[in-house]
Amino acid sequence: MTTENAIRILAGTMVLTSLALAHFINPMWLLLTAFVGVNLIQSAFTGFCPAETIFRKLGITQGGCCSGPQTRS
């Protein structure tokens, strides 16, 4: 598994969990969904993703979109 896959799994899990909590517990849980969305947008513009840093420290292989600048041959 690469960091890109791990980030996608984490984001999807957080969104689905937030939607379930908002439906069954309290609509304020939708703020978690908004936070995930804002974090994904800022990481697209800045290239900084806190989850990537955590996953690399956990030993997940760096790869995909999170591997930094890539050159095409």
Residue pairs with C-beta under 8 A, 6 or more apart in sequence:
1 60
1 61
2 60
2 61
2 62
2 63
2 64
2 66
2 67
3 52
3 55
3 56
3 60
3 61
3 62
3 63
3 64
3 66
3 67
4 63
4 64
4 65
4 66
4 67
5 64
6 51
6 55
6 60
7 49
7 51
7 52
7 55
7 66
10 51
11 36
11 40
11 51
14 32
14 33
14 36
15 33
15 36
15 37
17 32
18 29
18 30
18 32
18 33
18 36
19 29
19 30
19 33
21 29
21 32
22 28
22 29
22 30
22 33
39 49
39 50
39 51
42 48
43 49
43 52
47 68
49 66
52 62
52 66
56 62
